[in-house]
Amino acid sequence: MKDLNLIIEQFAITGTVDTIKPLGNGLINDTFVMRTKEADAPDYVVQRINHHIFTNVEGLQNNIKAVTTHIRKKLEARGESDIDRKVLTFVSLKDSDKTYYFDGDSYWRIMVFIPRAKTFEAVTPDSSRDAGRAFGQFEAELVDIPETLVESIPDFHNMELRLRQLREAVAADPKGRVAEVQWLLDELESRADEMCKAERLGREGKLPKRICHCDTKVNNMMFDEDGKTVLCVIDLDTVMPSFVFSDFGDFLRTGANTGLEDDPNLDNVEFNMDIFRAFTEGYLSTAKQFLLPIEIENLPYAAALFPYMQTVRFLADYINGDTYYKIQYPEHNLVRSKAQFKLLQSVEKHTPEMKAFIDSQK
């Protein structure tokens, strides 16, 4: 790895570098915290961007700059205090307004470290309600953003594409695995038309794309040190145009699963309605101001869409010979597929209850 001090020198930071240490355990980007010597200078977070996943780094950083600038203007207009802790701040280069630097091998960025703040990992009804409220507010702030954002990962949540990939894997059957999973393929195909509803409604002009976070996990919120007040939403790499189902359904796929994503014991896997109710209550409290009726009425569909999509993706990888997801044993992707399908079945069982709860929030 290049000398981080040489990287940092390219950016218009305030203060003198004191220490640089690894930060967190993220799976995508390499992250470091840089402490400064001066008491009145901020500390910083230095990141190497994984440009194998985010291939359009300029578009990625332009997205983030547009989003953070727009949110900052909204906070200023409302007369908010402590704004620097309520929205991420990215540092420009010394010789341009770009917020990233290419060293010949890797892309780097620096953001201001938010002091007196923390994140949480535990998914509870309280943290889920906070998450719903925070991500709904995040979307609401960006409804009127003037810039056109790019898809930082093209077709990230495109269900029609994922089904095409599955069907191509079945047609090729490179490892001769189709016969043993035909029952699951039949189950998925029986739901295929319904699960591609979002793309269909989008083409018909009935369903708009919003600016969404697209990675709605509990630990992507920054809390004040009291642990009670959400300061801001973080990890903005996947912020892009998408249907709101991305933010709603993706959180519930992981947060409301009583089992593991790859749980070999399917008896452990159920859809947790307490988490659903808490997240939905929080989400609608802030997002209802801009959501269309068609978006609200299809939130139960969103809860089903994401375990369905992940079943499709895991199963396609299993049929292809495990070329995408890392596996720990030969049947791992098949076990993942079965666990996600069990979650989907539980979601379907709870759909009338979900619809009734959403109606009660109107």
Residue, then its C-alpha position, 0 to 999 in steps of 0.5 A: m500500500k502506498d504511503l498514506n501520508l503522501i495520499i493525505e498531502q493531496f487533500a486540503i485538510t486542516g491541521t497536521v497528521d499525528t496518527i493513522k490507524p485502521l478503522g472498522n471492519g468493512l468488507i468493501n473499502d479500506t478505511f483508516v482514521m487519521r488524528t490531527k495534532e491540533a486541538d482545534a483541527p478535525d480528525y479525518v477518515v481516509q478511505r481507499i475506494n474499491h473501484h472493482i465494485f464501484t467502477n465509475v468512481e467519478g460518478l460515485q463521488n459526484n453522487i455523494k457530493a450532490v447528496t451531502t451538499h443538498i442535505r447541508k442546504k436543507l439543514e441550514a435552511r431549517g436553522e439546524s445547529d451542529i450541522d457538521r455532525k448531521v451530514l458527512t463532509f468530504v474534503s476536496l483536493k488542494d488543486s481542484d474541487k474533486t473529492y477523490y485522488f487517483d494514485g496510479d493504482s487506487y482511488w482515495r477520499i477523505m471525509v471529516f470524522i464525526p466526533r462524539a458519535k457511535t453506531f450500533e449493530a443490534v437489530t431491535p424494535d427500537s433501533s429498527r424504528d430509528a432506522g426506518r425514521a432515518f432512512g425515510q427522512f434521508e429519502a425525503e430530503l432528496v426528493d427535490i435534489p436538482e442533480t441527476l445521479v448515476e447508478s453507482i452499481p448499475d442494475f443493483h436491484n433489477m429483478e428482471l436482470r437477476l431472473r435472466q441471469l438465473r435462466e442463463a445459468v439453468a440453460a448452461d447447467p455447467k455443473g449438472r446441478v439443475a435437476e436437484v434444484q428443479w423444485l426450487l426453480d419451479e417455485l421461483e418461476s411461479r412467482a416471477d411475474e409478480m416479483c418483476k412488478a416494480e420494473r413493469l410499473g416503472r416502465e408504465g410510468k406509475l412508479p417513480k425512481r427516488i434517490c435511495h440509500c440502497d444499503t439500509k442497515v442499522n449500522n449505517m446510522m450515526f448516533d450521538e454519544d447518548g445513543k438516543t439521537v440519530l445524527c445522520v445516515i452514513d456509508l453513501d456509496t450505494v446512494m442512487p436512483s432506485f425504487v423505494f422498495s430497495d430501502f424498505g425491503d433490503f432492511l427487512r431481509t436481514g433485520a427481520n430474519t430470525g435466523l441466519e442468512d445461511d441458516p442450515n436449520l430452516d426452523n430458525v428462519e421466520f419473518n419477525m413482525d415486531i421488527f417489521r412493525a417498528f421499521t415500518e412505523g418509523y419509515l412512514s413517519t418521515a417518508k409518508q410526506f412524499l410517497l405515492p399510494i402505489e408505493i405505500e400499498n406495495l411495501p409488503y411486496a418489497a418485503a417479499l422481493f428481497p428474499y426472493m431476489q437473494t434466493v435467485r442470486f444464490l441459486a444462480d451462483y450454485i448452478n454456475g459452480d459458485t463463481y460469485y459468492k465466497i463459500q465455506y463448503p460445497e453446498h453453501n450457496l444451496v443452503r443460502s438459497k433454501a434459507q432465503f426461500k424459507l424467509l420468503q415463505s414466512v413473509e408471504k404468510h404474514t402479508p395480510e398482517m403487514k397490509a393491515f398494519i400499513d393501513s393502520q398507519k395512514 
